[in-house]
């Protein structure tokens, strides 16, 4: 039985995606054995991240400024708005370099099973942003899952009165695929081959 502090560390690490109890114990041990190189810098990084990083009130991205760096970037094309499920999808598209507009992070998909309706997602803010005359196209870059496609269909209807063109990603997104897992080339193709929603 380890010290209560270590047990707590292991319990918290085990809640991270991809880390079960066994790998959490190994990670905790590595941290404790490499105090100066890992444990202390990590503790500092966690504290600073918790203090400084917030959710962008405009697009839902995570950044140390609100509005975030993408929203404030003057080089972005103001006519393009790309809707994604999660920040991980925004990161994936940014890594691919396939998109030069701005984003809107929904915070998930509509899901009857999980009881997630439009109020639980950042949809009202999206409709408001799409109503800006500067915005001409909203790209619904949602996963090719049932919930993702249901959400895209719902959004296309909600956005119709705003008078914007709504498009979806086309080739390359495999059925059941989540954007975060796609390679850069597939994502780039899917973005270029987008079609009316
Ligand atoms: Zn933002």
Boltz pocket constraint, residues with backbone or C-beta under 6 A from the ligand:
constraints:
  - pocket:
      binder: B
      contacts: [[A, 56], [A, 57], [A, 58], [A, 59], [A, 60], [A, 61], [A, 67], [A, 68], [A, 69], [A, 70], [A, 71], [A, 103]]
      max_distance: 6.0
